[in-house]
Each structure stands twice: as C-alpha cells, then as structure tokens.
C-alpha cells in the first residue's frame, strides 16, 4: 500500500511543477493586464457599484434626448405635492391634532434585517434614518416623548424608556445593532401596550414599526392583542422594508394607523419623515382636556441636589427645579417623578403652536420676462436675496406668498414651511404696521 502511494506521489510530482509554472505565468499576465488597464475607461457592467443606479439620474426631454434630472426641482416638486395634500386635508375640515405624543419606535432586528437589498444592510439603513427621524420628531413635536423597542430572537426588549431627550435615544440605539432570530409582532404589541396604558389621557399614544421580516412568530392569538391595543386607543403604523403583509395591514386598519412599504432607501426616508408631524386625532380618541403645566427655572450654581431622573448628585446649574416640589430634573419636557407635574419650557410651547396655524402653501410662479418680474415683486428672493434671472435672461421657477405677494426661491420655500413656520414677508408687514 505504501508503494502504491509513493508511486502515485512520484507520478504526480512533474504535473504539480508544471501546473505551478502555468499558474505563475497566468498571474504575471493578469498583473500586466491590470497595469495596462489602469488608465482605461470602465465598461458598463464594471460600473455596477461605482455608479449606483446611474440610469435613474436620466430623463427624456421634449426632443427625445436623455438629459440629467434636475434634482433640486424634482425634490421641490415632491415636497410641494406633500404640502398641498396636507393643506387640502386641513382645509376640508377643522382637524384636531395631538401635540403631546407618546411614541414608541419598534425596530425589527431579526435575521431579516441583515439582508443586503438595502446597502449595506436593512439594519444599517433603518438605524441611519431612525436617527434622522428622532431629531426631526423632537423638532416638530417639542412637547412629545419617544421610546425605542427592539425585536429579535422571538422576544421584544425595551431599549430606552420613553423620554424627551433625542441624544439619549440615539446613543442607546447605536450601541445595540445586532440581528438574530425571528421577530414577534405580538410580543412587541404586548410590551408597548403595557407601557402606553399608563400614559395620561391627554397624551396621544402611538407605535411605529420599522419592519424587515415577512412573517411574525407569535406565542398566542395576535388578534386579541390587536383588539386590546384598539381598546386602549393606541395608534399603530408600520413601514415595511420587504413586502406587504396581511397582519400588518390589518393592525393599521384596526388601530387607525398607516401601512406603507418602502421601494428603496430614499423612499423609506420619505415615508419615515411623514410620521414626524402630528397626525390628525381620531374623533373618539380626541378628548379635550386642560393640562396643568409647570415652567421650571435653572437652579443656583451653588445648589447641590440629587436629580429625580438618574439619582445622581448634580449642581443646580445642570438641571431644572420643579416649581411645585422643588426637586431637580435633568431635561425638559418631562413629568416630575415626585409630584407628577408636567414640566415644559416656554419655547417648547411656542414651537408647538405652528401646527395649529400652519403657513399657507405658496403659489408657483412660472418663467416670465425680467421686466414683468420686476413689476410684480422684484427680481430677487425676499428671503436670501438670490437672483431669479438665469444666464439666458429668463426667470427661474420660484414661488410667491399669496398674502404679502413676496417672491421666494425653492430653497427658502422649503425652509419657511419645514423649519421657520413663518413667512418673512408677512411678519415684516405686521411689524411695520
């Protein structure tokens, strides 16, 4: 047996040496091709990852030629479409909105979240835009509170307590990004129901699912859990990253939420940010209440106390003093854990006011001759003083306020409606009068 093995080894030795020489020659040829190809233009199939979906940046013009898309105009058109839809819904009837919202963001970290159809993965995209959403949510809803729940391994875990600090929520989320197991919709609903059931009656209870899986692994009857959430007036919404699922659609229909499925990364961001402004309150859920609030002040620098939030020793300058029970709290808005008083600051209250009286959508102004434009309201944007005149002596697309008749560029239009919430032209007329 050893002889046969040795003979076999002797017979294969020349073959191995020749194969090794051929492989070395092939490697040299490949290196020469790489060196000669450094300056060449990449083929279309080689640009699959260099130019990500480059064909989507083209559109056909009137003459049938392909031209690059004007991204700025396209984004503004999409924004105006959403703005007009919201304003039309508000004009149809006087709609009450929940300004004090208690929202739990439920993030699916099951095995499905590691899929790479979103680059680099669904989990990374969800975490990236969840951070953007949390910041935008607190900017739009300064009196509201947010908590984060994760789903994986068939169970749900409350990552953060519901609170009013975006930084603490984001920090906790970025430290727990691991995918494993299956997701359980019922366990998540049971968990958030237990926490939201303790919310005061004036608070609007909401749950937003960022769902990656195509199934749910539940320990019991999820229909009973959905009925329990409906009875507790918890509004549930779902944004899917894979495909439409019947149980998610049924959950949203029963609780008055919305169910959407993202087509790509940009569409997911758009769908997620639509949940930042307060939604219209459901008729049977919207009970009018008077809320007693306190406006705490900064403590004295030489005052040393224990904060009621984290039970840590802090100076008075590091927190706020409750006007009723005089305990120290770290952040606003919050609810005093000692006396139960809702604590806010006056800027928070003022920033919530714009949802009740939003800025009216501006009218689009098409391209006109510069002389006619000067007669109508100037050749520059009233906000940033940017000229509307193109090198072709034509006016670029812009908008006009229907009340003060001042003209604004597209960037100022978005800034006024999304961030400023006041028209500079109308405000200047009001201050001068």
C-alpha positions as CSV (number, residue, x, y, z in Angstrom):
1,X,0.0,0.0,0.0
2,X,2.9,2.4,0.8
3,X,4.5,1.5,-2.5
4,X,1.4,2.5,-4.5
5,X,1.1,5.7,-2.6
6,X,4.8,6.5,-3.2
7,X,4.4,5.7,-6.9
8,X,1.4,7.9,-7.1
9,X,3.3,10.7,-5.4
10,X,6.3,10.3,-7.9
11,X,4.0,10.3,-10.9
12,X,2.2,13.5,-9.8
13,X,5.3,15.5,-9.0
14,X,6.1,16.6,-12.6
15,X,2.5,17.5,-13.1
16,X,2.4,19.7,-10.0
17,X,5.6,21.5,-11.0
18,X,4.2,22.3,-14.5
19,X,0.9,23.4,-13.1
20,X,2.7,25.7,-10.7
21,X,4.7,27.2,-13.6
22,X,1.5,27.8,-15.6
23,X,-0.2,29.4,-12.6
24,X,2.8,31.7,-12.2
25,X,2.6,32.7,-15.8
26,X,-1.2,33.4,-15.6
27,X,-0.6,35.6,-12.5
28,X,2.0,37.6,-14.4
29,X,-0.4,38.0,-17.4
30,X,-3.1,39.2,-15.0
31,X,-0.8,41.7,-13.4
32,X,0.2,43.0,-16.9
33,X,-3.5,43.4,-17.8
34,X,-4.2,45.3,-14.6
35,X,-1.2,47.6,-15.2
36,X,-2.2,48.3,-18.8
37,X,-5.9,48.8,-17.8
38,X,-5.4,51.4,-15.1
39,X,-6.0,54.3,-17.5
40,X,-8.8,52.7,-19.5
41,X,-12.5,53.5,-19.2
42,X,-14.6,51.0,-17.2
43,X,-17.2,49.0,-19.0
44,X,-20.9,49.5,-18.1
45,X,-21.0,46.2,-16.2
46,X,-17.9,47.2,-14.3
47,X,-19.6,50.3,-13.0
48,X,-22.3,48.4,-11.2
49,X,-21.0,49.6,-7.9
50,X,-19.1,52.7,-9.0
51,X,-22.2,54.4,-10.3
52,X,-25.1,53.4,-8.1
53,X,-28.3,53.3,-10.2
54,X,-26.9,55.9,-12.6
55,X,-29.8,55.3,-15.1
56,X,-32.2,56.7,-12.6
57,X,-30.5,60.1,-12.9
58,X,-31.6,60.5,-16.6
59,X,-34.9,61.6,-18.1
60,X,-36.2,62.1,-21.6
61,X,-36.7,65.7,-22.7
62,X,-39.2,67.1,-25.3
63,X,-36.9,66.2,-28.2
64,X,-36.4,62.6,-27.1
65,X,-32.9,63.0,-25.8
66,X,-31.7,61.8,-22.4
67,X,-30.8,64.6,-20.0
68,X,-29.7,64.6,-16.4
69,X,-32.5,65.1,-13.9
70,X,-32.7,68.5,-12.2
71,X,-32.6,67.0,-8.7
72,X,-33.4,70.3,-7.0
73,X,-36.6,70.9,-8.9
74,X,-37.6,67.3,-8.6
75,X,-37.2,67.3,-4.8
76,X,-39.1,70.6,-4.6
77,X,-42.0,69.2,-6.7
78,X,-42.3,66.1,-4.4
79,X,-42.2,68.4,-1.3
80,X,-44.9,70.7,-2.7
81,X,-47.1,67.7,-3.6
82,X,-47.0,66.5,0.0
83,X,-47.5,70.1,1.3
84,X,-50.6,70.6,-0.9
85,X,-52.0,67.2,0.2
86,X,-51.7,68.1,3.9
87,X,-53.1,71.6,3.4
88,X,-56.0,70.3,1.4
89,X,-56.8,67.8,4.2
90,X,-56.6,70.5,6.8
91,X,-58.8,72.9,4.8
92,X,-61.5,70.3,4.3
93,X,-62.4,70.4,8.0
94,X,-61.1,71.7,11.2
95,X,-58.8,68.8,12.2
96,X,-57.6,68.4,15.8
97,X,-54.0,67.3,16.1
98,X,-52.3,65.6,19.1
99,X,-49.5,68.0,20.2
100,X,-48.4,65.8,23.1
101,X,-47.5,62.5,21.6
102,X,-46.1,59.4,23.3
103,X,-44.4,57.4,20.6
104,X,-42.6,54.0,20.7
105,X,-40.4,53.2,17.7
106,X,-40.3,49.4,17.3
107,X,-37.3,48.3,15.2
108,X,-37.1,44.8,13.7
109,X,-33.6,43.4,14.4
110,X,-34.4,39.8,13.4
111,X,-32.4,37.8,10.9
112,X,-34.3,39.5,8.0
113,X,-32.8,42.9,9.0
114,X,-29.3,41.6,7.9
115,X,-30.5,41.3,4.2
116,X,-28.4,43.4,1.8
117,X,-31.0,44.5,-0.6
118,X,-30.6,47.9,1.1
119,X,-26.9,48.9,1.2
120,X,-25.0,48.0,3.3
121,X,-28.0,46.2,5.0
122,X,-31.5,46.9,6.1
123,X,-30.4,47.3,9.7
124,X,-27.9,50.0,8.8
125,X,-30.4,51.9,6.7
126,X,-33.0,51.7,9.4
127,X,-30.6,52.9,12.1
128,X,-29.3,55.7,9.9
129,X,-32.8,57.2,9.2
130,X,-34.1,56.4,12.7
131,X,-31.6,58.9,14.0
132,X,-32.8,61.4,11.4
133,X,-36.4,60.8,12.3
134,X,-35.8,61.1,16.1
135,X,-34.2,64.5,15.6
136,X,-36.9,65.7,13.3
137,X,-39.6,64.3,15.6
138,X,-38.4,66.4,18.5
139,X,-38.0,69.4,16.3
140,X,-41.6,69.1,15.1
141,X,-43.0,67.9,18.5
142,X,-41.1,69.6,21.4
143,X,-43.7,68.5,23.9
144,X,-43.7,64.9,22.9
145,X,-41.8,61.8,24.1
146,X,-40.2,58.9,22.3
147,X,-39.1,55.4,23.4
148,X,-37.3,52.6,21.4
149,X,-38.2,48.9,21.4
150,X,-36.3,46.2,19.5
151,X,-37.5,42.8,18.2
152,X,-35.2,39.8,17.8
153,X,-35.0,36.1,18.8
154,X,-38.8,36.0,19.1
155,X,-38.9,38.4,22.0
156,X,-39.1,42.2,22.4
157,X,-36.9,44.4,24.6
158,X,-37.4,48.0,25.6
159,X,-34.2,49.7,24.7
160,X,-35.0,53.1,26.2
161,X,-37.6,54.5,28.5
162,X,-40.0,57.0,26.9
163,X,-38.5,60.4,27.3
164,X,-37.8,63.8,25.7
165,X,-34.1,63.7,25.0
166,X,-33.1,62.8,21.4
167,X,-29.4,62.3,22.3
168,X,-30.0,59.6,24.9
169,X,-32.4,57.7,22.5
170,X,-29.9,57.8,19.6
171,X,-26.9,56.8,21.8
172,X,-28.8,53.7,23.1
173,X,-29.9,52.7,19.6
174,X,-26.4,52.9,18.1
175,X,-25.0,50.6,20.7
176,X,-27.4,47.7,20.2
177,X,-27.4,47.0,16.5
178,X,-27.2,43.2,16.3
179,X,-29.5,40.9,14.2
180,X,-30.6,37.4,15.1
181,X,-33.6,35.1,15.2
182,X,-37.2,35.8,14.3
183,X,-39.4,38.8,15.0
184,X,-42.6,38.7,17.1
185,X,-45.3,41.3,16.4
186,X,-47.5,40.1,19.2
187,X,-44.7,40.3,21.8
188,X,-43.9,43.9,20.7
189,X,-47.5,44.9,20.9
190,X,-47.9,43.4,24.4
191,X,-44.8,45.2,25.6
192,X,-45.7,48.7,24.3
193,X,-49.3,48.2,25.4
194,X,-48.2,47.7,29.0
195,X,-46.2,51.0,28.9
196,X,-48.6,53.1,26.9
197,X,-51.5,52.1,29.0
198,X,-50.0,54.2,31.8
199,X,-49.9,57.4,29.7
200,X,-52.2,60.3,30.8
201,X,-55.5,60.6,29.0
202,X,-54.4,63.8,27.2
203,X,-51.4,62.1,25.6
204,X,-51.8,60.6,22.1
205,X,-50.4,57.0,22.2
206,X,-48.6,55.8,19.0
207,X,-46.5,52.9,17.9
208,X,-44.3,53.0,14.7
209,X,-43.0,49.6,13.4
210,X,-39.9,49.6,11.1
211,X,-40.5,46.0,9.9
212,X,-38.0,44.0,7.9
213,X,-39.4,40.4,8.1
214,X,-42.0,38.7,6.0
215,X,-43.5,36.8,8.9
216,X,-44.2,37.0,12.7
217,X,-43.5,34.3,15.2
218,X,-46.1,34.8,17.9
219,X,-46.8,32.8,21.1
220,X,-50.6,33.3,21.1
221,X,-53.5,34.9,19.3
222,X,-52.3,38.2,17.9
223,X,-55.9,39.2,17.0
224,X,-56.7,39.5,20.7
225,X,-53.6,41.7,21.2
226,X,-54.7,44.0,18.3
227,X,-58.2,44.3,19.8
228,X,-56.6,45.2,23.2
229,X,-54.5,47.9,21.5
230,X,-57.6,49.3,19.8
231,X,-59.5,49.4,23.0
232,X,-56.6,51.3,24.7
233,X,-56.6,53.9,21.8
234,X,-53.1,53.1,20.6
235,X,-52.5,54.1,17.0
236,X,-50.2,51.6,15.3
237,X,-48.4,52.3,12.0
238,X,-46.0,50.1,10.0
239,X,-43.3,50.8,7.4
240,X,-42.2,47.6,5.7
241,X,-38.9,47.1,4.0
242,X,-39.7,43.9,2.2
243,X,-43.3,43.4,1.0
244,X,-46.9,43.9,2.1
245,X,-48.0,41.6,4.9
246,X,-51.7,41.0,5.8
247,X,-51.3,41.1,9.5
248,X,-49.5,44.4,9.4
249,X,-52.2,45.9,7.2
250,X,-54.9,44.6,9.4
251,X,-53.2,46.0,12.5
252,X,-53.0,49.5,10.9
253,X,-56.6,49.4,9.7
254,X,-57.9,48.4,13.1
255,X,-56.0,51.0,15.1
256,X,-56.3,53.9,12.7
257,X,-52.6,54.0,11.6
258,X,-51.0,53.8,8.2
259,X,-49.2,51.0,6.4
260,X,-46.6,51.6,3.7
261,X,-43.9,49.6,2.1
262,X,-40.6,51.3,1.0
263,X,-39.4,50.8,-2.6
264,X,-35.8,52.0,-1.9
265,X,-33.7,53.9,0.6
266,X,-34.9,57.4,-0.4
267,X,-38.5,56.3,-0.4
268,X,-38.0,54.8,3.1
269,X,-36.7,58.1,4.4
270,X,-39.6,59.9,2.8
271,X,-42.2,57.5,4.4
272,X,-40.5,57.7,7.8
273,X,-40.4,61.5,7.9
274,X,-44.1,61.7,7.1
275,X,-44.7,60.4,10.7
276,X,-42.8,63.4,12.2
277,X,-45.7,66.0,12.1
278,X,-48.6,65.2,14.4
279,X,-51.3,63.2,12.6
280,X,-55.0,64.1,12.8
281,X,-56.6,62.9,16.0
282,X,-59.2,60.2,15.7
283,X,-62.6,61.5,16.7
284,X,-63.3,59.1,19.6
285,X,-59.7,59.4,20.9
286,X,-59.6,63.3,20.9
287,X,-60.9,64.3,24.3
288,X,-60.5,68.0,25.2
289,X,-58.5,68.4,28.4
290,X,-57.0,71.2,30.4
291,X,-53.4,70.3,31.3
292,X,-51.6,71.7,34.3
293,X,-48.0,72.5,33.4
294,X,-45.1,73.9,35.3
295,X,-42.3,76.1,33.9
296,X,-39.1,75.3,35.9
297,X,-36.1,77.5,36.1
298,X,-32.4,76.8,36.3
299,X,-31.2,76.3,39.8
300,X,-28.5,78.3,41.5
301,X,-24.9,77.3,40.8
302,X,-24.0,76.7,44.4
303,X,-27.1,74.5,45.0
304,X,-26.3,70.8,45.2
305,X,-29.1,68.2,44.8
306,X,-29.9,64.7,43.6
307,X,-31.8,64.6,40.3
308,X,-35.0,62.7,40.3
309,X,-34.3,61.1,36.9
310,X,-31.0,59.3,37.4
311,X,-30.5,59.6,41.2
312,X,-27.1,61.4,40.7
313,X,-25.7,64.3,42.6
314,X,-25.7,67.4,40.4
315,X,-25.4,71.2,40.8
316,X,-28.4,73.4,40.3
317,X,-27.0,74.8,37.0
318,X,-27.0,71.3,35.5
319,X,-30.8,70.9,35.8
320,X,-34.1,72.5,36.4
321,X,-36.1,73.0,39.6
322,X,-39.7,71.9,39.7
323,X,-41.8,74.9,40.7
324,X,-44.1,72.7,42.9
325,X,-42.0,70.3,44.8
326,X,-38.5,71.9,44.2
327,X,-36.8,68.7,43.1
328,X,-34.1,68.7,40.4
329,X,-34.8,67.3,36.9
330,X,-32.2,66.9,34.1
331,X,-34.1,67.7,30.9
332,X,-37.3,69.2,29.5
333,X,-40.0,68.3,28.7
334,X,-40.7,65.7,31.3
335,X,-43.0,64.7,34.1
336,X,-41.9,65.3,37.6
337,X,-41.4,61.9,39.3
338,X,-42.2,63.3,42.7
339,X,-45.3,65.3,42.2
340,X,-46.4,64.3,38.7
341,X,-46.5,67.8,37.3
342,X,-45.8,68.2,33.5
343,X,-42.7,70.3,33.1
344,X,-42.0,72.3,29.9
345,X,-40.3,75.4,28.8
346,X,-42.0,78.4,27.1
347,X,-40.0,77.9,23.8
348,X,-41.3,74.3,23.6
349,X,-44.9,75.6,24.0
350,X,-44.4,78.3,21.3
351,X,-42.8,75.8,18.8
352,X,-45.9,73.6,19.1
353,X,-48.1,76.5,18.1
354,X,-47.3,76.4,14.4
355,X,-49.2,73.1,13.9
356,X,-52.4,74.8,14.7
357,X,-51.9,77.7,12.3
358,X,-49.5,76.5,9.5
359,X,-48.1,78.7,6.8
360,X,-50.3,78.7,3.7
361,X,-48.7,77.0,0.7
362,X,-47.1,79.5,-1.7
363,X,-48.1,79.8,-5.4
364,X,-45.7,78.7,-8.1
365,X,-44.5,81.5,-10.5
366,X,-43.6,80.3,-14.0
367,X,-40.8,81.7,-16.1
368,X,-41.6,85.3,-17.0
369,X,-39.7,88.2,-18.6
370,X,-37.4,90.0,-16.2
371,X,-39.2,93.3,-16.8
372,X,-42.6,91.9,-15.9
373,X,-41.0,90.1,-12.9
374,X,-39.7,93.5,-11.6
375,X,-43.1,94.9,-11.7
376,X,-44.6,92.0,-9.8
377,X,-42.3,91.8,-6.8
378,X,-38.6,92.1,-7.5
379,X,-36.0,90.0,-9.3
380,X,-34.5,88.6,-6.1
381,X,-35.7,86.2,-3.4
382,X,-37.1,88.1,-0.5
383,X,-35.5,85.6,1.9
384,X,-31.9,85.0,0.7
385,X,-31.7,87.8,-1.9
386,X,-30.7,85.3,-4.6
387,X,-31.4,86.5,-8.2
388,X,-34.1,84.7,-10.2
389,X,-32.6,85.6,-13.6
390,X,-30.8,82.9,-15.4
391,X,-27.9,83.4,-17.9
392,X,-30.5,83.1,-20.6
393,X,-32.3,86.2,-19.3
394,X,-35.2,84.1,-18.2
395,X,-36.7,83.8,-14.7
396,X,-36.2,80.5,-12.9
397,X,-39.0,78.7,-11.2
398,X,-39.9,80.2,-7.8
399,X,-42.9,80.8,-5.6
400,X,-45.0,83.7,-4.3
401,X,-46.7,84.2,-0.9
402,X,-50.5,84.7,-1.6
403,X,-50.8,87.1,1.4
404,X,-47.8,89.5,1.1
405,X,-47.0,88.8,-2.6
406,X,-43.3,88.5,-1.9
407,X,-41.3,86.1,-4.1
408,X,-39.1,83.3,-2.7
409,X,-36.7,80.7,-4.2
410,X,-37.3,77.0,-3.9
411,X,-34.9,76.5,-1.0
412,X,-36.5,79.3,1.0
413,X,-39.9,77.9,0.3
414,X,-38.9,74.6,1.9
415,X,-37.1,76.3,4.8
416,X,-40.2,78.5,5.6
417,X,-42.7,75.7,5.6
418,X,-40.5,73.0,7.3
419,X,-38.3,74.9,9.8
420,X,-39.2,78.6,10.1
421,X,-43.1,78.2,10.1
422,X,-43.5,82.0,9.5
423,X,-43.5,84.0,6.3
424,X,-40.8,86.7,6.5
425,X,-42.8,89.0,4.2
426,X,-46.0,88.7,6.3
427,X,-44.0,89.2,9.5
428,X,-42.3,92.3,8.3
429,X,-45.6,93.8,7.2
430,X,-47.1,93.0,10.6
431,X,-44.1,94.6,12.5
432,X,-44.1,97.7,10.3
433,X,-47.8,98.3,10.8
